[in-house]
Amino acid sequence: MSFLAANALAFAISLALIVGYQLYLRYRLRHNPAYTIQAINAQARESWVVSIMTARDRDVLAVQTLRNSTMAATFLASTAILLIIGVLNLMQKNDNIGALFSPIRPDQVAMSAHIWSFKLLPLLVVFFWAFFCFTLAIRLYNHVGYLINAASGGSFGPTPSYVTLLLNRSGQYYSLGMRAYYLSVPLVFWLFGPLYLVAASIGLVIVLYHVDRAPDVTGSPQQIRCLVRPGNDPIPLVPRKSTGTDQG
């Protein structure tokens, strides 16, 4: 198998692993809406918006919380721009990139500039995707900052459901931006060789599997005991699965 065919095959295998994992998450969410931590956060944001808009003494809390989210997204968007500039500089010097990896992979020196560009282009696309996702999250956070304090605007005041929709959409953009950062890890390892790409993709899927799952402590007495406050009931992190008596 040629060197180019090996890289193309490794890229196809890694892409299939990551896409397959995302399809697996979609399948699990259909059967259990509280399977992922992102779904739990969406429910928490909905409760937060309702509590902020119904209790008028929490305006400062809303501003501080949205400011923290905006600052985090701004920092990550700025980091994405710096990474884009770094990748563009590497693409301009792709004739000398092989010398950087010669101590690890001597055969990398003989790679043509077209192959290096083929490897760096997906990394550039991923960082551009992260930048746009974080900037869209910042845009929606700013909109929510105005809308969440405009509930007393008479007939033109926004409803909590509309504000929740925008806030959850901004959270989705933020999650997509973080996904792009995660995807950059296998692409960086790809510079060392196709086997590194496949190994890094497998490791990424394993890490995401543990990170994405919401902690289910409803059936674990040891974990529930850690969440019990003196004189209060346990705090469930994940809603219990609905039974036949819950419907209706």
C-alpha positions as CSV (number, residue, x, y, z in Angstrom):
1,M,0.0,0.0,0.0
2,S,1.4,3.4,-0.9
3,F,2.0,6.1,1.6
4,L,-0.9,8.3,0.3
5,A,-3.3,5.4,0.3
6,A,-2.4,4.6,3.9
7,N,-3.1,8.1,5.0
8,A,-6.4,8.2,3.1
9,L,-7.4,4.9,4.7
10,A,-6.4,6.1,8.2
11,F,-8.4,9.3,7.7
12,A,-11.5,7.3,6.6
13,I,-11.3,5.0,9.6
14,S,-10.9,7.9,12.0
15,L,-13.8,9.8,10.4
16,A,-16.0,6.6,10.6
17,L,-15.1,6.2,14.3
18,I,-16.1,9.8,15.2
19,V,-19.2,9.9,13.1
20,G,-20.3,6.5,14.4
21,Y,-19.9,7.7,18.0
22,Q,-22.1,10.8,17.2
23,L,-24.7,8.5,15.8
24,Y,-24.5,6.3,18.9
25,L,-25.2,9.4,21.0
26,R,-28.2,10.3,18.9
27,Y,-29.5,6.8,19.3
28,R,-29.1,6.8,23.1
29,L,-30.7,10.2,23.4
30,R,-33.8,9.0,21.6
31,H,-34.3,6.3,24.3
32,N,-33.1,8.4,27.3
33,P,-33.3,12.2,26.9
34,A,-31.0,12.6,30.0
35,Y,-28.2,10.4,28.7
36,T,-25.7,13.1,28.0
37,I,-24.4,16.0,30.1
38,Q,-25.4,18.4,27.3
39,A,-29.0,17.4,27.7
40,I,-28.9,17.9,31.5
41,N,-27.3,21.3,31.0
42,A,-30.1,22.3,28.6
43,Q,-32.7,21.4,31.2
44,A,-30.7,23.3,33.8
45,R,-30.5,26.4,31.6
46,E,-34.3,26.3,31.1
47,S,-34.8,26.2,34.9
48,W,-32.3,29.0,35.4
49,V,-34.0,31.3,32.8
50,V,-37.4,30.7,34.5
51,S,-36.0,31.5,37.9
52,I,-34.2,34.6,36.7
53,M,-37.2,36.0,34.8
54,T,-39.8,35.3,37.5
55,A,-37.7,36.6,40.4
56,R,-36.8,40.3,39.6
57,D,-34.1,40.5,42.4
58,R,-31.7,38.3,40.4
59,D,-30.8,40.6,37.6
60,V,-27.2,41.0,38.8
61,L,-26.8,37.2,38.9
62,A,-28.0,36.9,35.3
63,V,-25.5,39.5,34.1
64,Q,-22.6,37.9,36.0
65,T,-23.4,34.4,34.7
66,L,-23.8,35.5,31.1
67,R,-20.6,37.6,31.4
68,N,-18.6,34.5,32.6
69,S,-20.0,32.5,29.6
70,T,-19.2,35.3,27.2
71,M,-15.6,35.6,28.5
72,A,-15.0,31.9,28.2
73,A,-16.3,31.9,24.6
74,T,-14.2,35.0,23.8
75,F,-11.0,33.4,25.1
76,L,-11.6,30.2,23.1
77,A,-12.4,32.2,19.9
78,S,-9.2,34.2,20.3
79,T,-7.3,31.0,20.8
80,A,-8.8,29.6,17.6
81,I,-7.5,32.6,15.7
82,L,-4.0,32.1,17.0
83,L,-4.1,28.5,16.1
84,I,-5.3,29.3,12.6
85,I,-2.4,31.7,12.1
86,G,0.0,29.0,13.3
87,V,-1.4,26.4,10.8
88,L,-1.2,29.0,8.0
89,N,2.4,29.6,8.8
90,L,3.1,25.8,8.7
91,M,1.3,25.5,5.3
92,Q,3.7,28.2,3.9
93,K,6.7,26.2,5.1
94,N,5.4,22.8,4.2
95,D,8.6,22.0,2.4
96,N,10.6,22.0,5.6
97,I,8.0,20.4,7.9
98,G,9.4,16.9,7.3
99,A,12.6,17.9,9.0
100,L,10.7,18.6,12.2
101,F,9.5,15.0,12.4
102,S,12.7,13.3,11.1
103,P,13.8,12.2,14.6
104,I,10.5,10.3,15.1
105,R,9.7,9.3,11.5
106,P,12.7,9.5,9.1
107,D,10.4,8.6,6.2
108,Q,8.4,11.8,6.8
109,V,11.2,13.9,5.2
110,A,10.5,12.5,1.8
111,M,6.8,13.5,1.9
112,S,5.8,16.0,-0.8
113,A,4.4,19.4,0.0
114,H,1.0,18.3,-1.4
115,I,0.7,15.6,1.3
116,W,1.6,18.0,4.0
117,S,-1.1,20.4,2.7
118,F,-3.5,17.5,2.6
119,K,-2.8,16.9,6.3
120,L,-2.9,20.5,7.5
121,L,-6.1,21.5,5.6
122,P,-8.5,19.5,7.9
123,L,-6.7,21.1,10.9
124,L,-7.3,24.5,9.4
125,V,-11.0,23.8,8.8
126,V,-11.5,22.5,12.3
127,F,-10.0,25.7,13.9
128,F,-12.1,27.9,11.6
129,W,-15.2,25.9,12.6
130,A,-14.3,26.4,16.3
131,F,-13.9,30.2,15.7
132,F,-17.3,30.6,14.1
133,C,-19.0,28.4,16.7
134,F,-17.6,30.4,19.6
135,T,-18.4,33.8,17.9
136,L,-21.9,32.7,17.3
137,A,-22.2,31.6,21.0
138,I,-20.9,35.1,22.0
139,R,-23.5,36.7,19.8
140,L,-26.4,34.8,21.3
141,Y,-25.1,35.3,24.9
142,N,-25.3,39.1,24.2
143,H,-28.9,38.8,22.9
144,V,-29.9,36.7,26.0
145,G,-28.3,39.4,28.2
146,Y,-30.8,42.0,26.9
147,L,-33.8,39.7,26.6
148,I,-33.6,38.1,30.0
149,N,-34.0,41.5,31.7
150,A,-36.8,42.6,29.4
151,A,-39.6,40.4,30.9
152,S,-41.4,43.5,32.2
153,G,-41.6,45.1,28.8
154,G,-45.4,44.8,28.5
155,S,-46.9,43.0,25.6
156,F,-43.5,43.1,23.7
157,G,-41.6,41.4,26.5
158,P,-39.9,38.1,25.6
159,T,-41.2,34.8,27.1
160,P,-39.0,32.5,29.1
161,S,-39.4,29.8,26.5
162,Y,-38.0,32.1,23.8
163,V,-35.0,33.2,26.0
164,T,-34.4,29.5,26.8
165,L,-34.3,28.7,23.1
166,L,-31.6,31.3,22.5
167,L,-29.6,30.3,25.5
168,N,-29.7,26.6,24.6
169,R,-28.7,27.4,21.1
170,S,-25.7,29.4,22.3
171,G,-24.8,26.4,24.5
172,Q,-25.0,24.2,21.5
173,Y,-22.6,26.4,19.6
174,Y,-20.2,26.4,22.5
175,S,-20.3,22.6,22.6
176,L,-19.7,22.4,18.9
177,G,-16.7,24.7,19.3
178,M,-15.3,22.4,22.0
179,R,-15.9,19.4,19.8
180,A,-13.8,21.1,17.1
181,Y,-10.9,21.5,19.6
182,Y,-11.2,17.8,20.6
183,L,-11.1,16.9,16.9
184,S,-7.9,18.8,16.4
185,V,-6.0,16.3,18.7
186,P,-6.2,13.3,16.2
187,L,-5.4,15.7,13.3
188,V,-2.2,16.9,15.1
189,F,-1.2,13.2,15.7
190,W,-1.8,12.6,12.0
191,L,1.3,14.7,11.3
192,F,3.4,11.9,12.9
193,G,1.8,9.2,10.7
194,P,-1.4,7.4,9.8
195,L,-1.3,4.9,12.7
196,Y,-1.0,7.8,15.2
197,L,-4.2,9.2,13.7
198,V,-6.2,6.0,14.2
199,A,-4.8,5.5,17.7
200,A,-5.6,9.1,18.7
201,S,-9.1,8.8,17.2
202,I,-9.8,5.7,19.3
203,G,-8.5,7.5,22.4
204,L,-10.7,10.5,21.6
205,V,-13.8,8.4,21.3
206,I,-13.1,6.7,24.6
207,V,-12.6,10.0,26.4
208,L,-15.7,11.5,24.8
209,Y,-17.7,8.5,25.9
210,H,-16.8,9.2,29.5
211,V,-17.1,13.0,29.2
212,D,-20.5,13.1,27.4
213,R,-22.4,10.7,29.7
214,A,-24.4,12.4,32.5
215,P,-23.6,10.9,35.9
216,D,-26.5,8.7,36.9
217,V,-26.5,8.5,40.7
218,T,-30.1,7.4,41.1
219,G,-29.2,3.8,41.7
220,S,-25.9,4.1,43.6
221,P,-26.2,4.6,47.4
222,Q,-22.5,5.4,47.7
223,Q,-22.7,8.3,45.2
224,I,-26.1,9.5,46.5
225,R,-24.6,9.7,50.1
226,C,-22.1,12.2,48.8
227,L,-24.8,14.5,47.6
228,V,-26.9,14.4,50.7
229,R,-27.0,17.6,52.8
230,P,-27.7,17.4,56.5
231,G,-31.4,17.4,57.1
232,N,-32.3,17.4,53.4
233,D,-33.2,14.8,50.7
234,P,-30.7,13.6,48.2
235,I,-30.1,15.8,45.2
236,P,-30.6,13.7,42.0
237,L,-28.4,14.8,39.1
238,V,-30.4,12.9,36.5
239,P,-34.2,12.6,36.5
240,R,-35.4,9.1,37.1
241,K,-36.6,7.2,34.1
242,S,-40.3,7.5,33.5
243,T,-42.5,4.6,34.3
244,G,-46.0,3.7,33.4
245,T,-47.4,5.6,36.5
246,D,-45.6,8.8,35.5
247,Q,-47.3,9.1,32.1
248,G,-50.5,11.1,31.6
